[in-house]
């Protein structure tokens, strides 16, 4: 089955949104639209991958600073690391994480 992730993101009118696309074994692929700032949080037991499709994602990592991710760039946040995402412009991101991750953070 074809997953129309781009269409879902294009039709999204919300500044902060995510949608599960598919479960792959014990992981979930999610597409998200970010515009603004998410709260600081961590996932105690799960790593999290952010892959920028379009826009620019700022990924703040506690104690490490801010990383700027542009389209076709990705970064993995290890479990237990406090982080937050920010987007000054509307940004579409593919996230891959364990199915146990709550999309709103712990």
N, C-alpha and C positions, 0 to 999 in steps of 0.2 A: 504494500500500500504506500502510495506517495504521500509524504508529509509536506504540506504547504506552509512551512515555517515562515517564509518571507511574507506570504499573504497574511498570515495571522498577525505578524508584527506591523505590516503596513496598515492593516485595518484597526489597529489598536489606537484609541484616542486618549488613553490614560498616560500620565507622566511616569508611573511606576507600575509595572505589570510583569508577570511571568506565567508561562504555560508549559506544562509537561508535554513533550512531543512523543517520547517513546521510552519504554523501560528496556534496558539491555542488561540481561543477567541481573546483578544486584545494583545496577546504576540506573540513573534517569538522565536523559537529555532534556534540557529545558531551554526555551527561548525566552528572553526577557527584553523589555523596553525600559530603558533607564533615562530619566531626565530629572535631575535633582540629586538629593543626597539620601543615602540609606543610613541607618543607625550602626554604631559600632557593635560587633557581635563576634561570636566564634562558634565553631562546631566541635564539640569535645571529641567525637569519635570518627569524623569523616573529613577527607580532603575535598577540595572544591576547585574546579577548573573554570576559568572565565576565558572565552574566545570571542573577540570583538568581530562582529560582522560588518557593522558600519558605525560611524560616529567616533567618539573618543571616550574611553573609560579611564577614570582616575581610580586607582586601587590603593587605598591607604592601609599600610601594614604597621601595626603597633611596634615601635622600636626600630623600624627599618625605613620609614618614610613613605613617600608617594611614588607610585609607578604609573606612567602614562602608557596606556595600551591603545594602539591605533588598529584600523582594520587589518585582519589577517595575523594579528598578534594575540598571544594567549599567556596566561600566567596561572599557576596552580598555587592555591593557598593550603598549606598543610593543616591537618587537624590540630585543634587547640590554639591556633594563631588568631589573635584579635584583629579584625579588619573591618573595613567599610568600603562601599563603592560609591562613586560620585560621577555624575555626567553633567557637564555644563551645556552640552547640546544633546538632542535626542540621539540615543545610542542603542543599537541592537546587539545583544550578546547571546551566545550559545553557552550554556552552563552544563557541565557534566559532573555529577556528584552521586554519592550513594543514595539509594532510594529512601534511606532513613532520614535524610536531611529535611528539616522543615524550611520551606522557602523564605520564611520570615526570620530565620536565625534563632539561635538558642538564647 
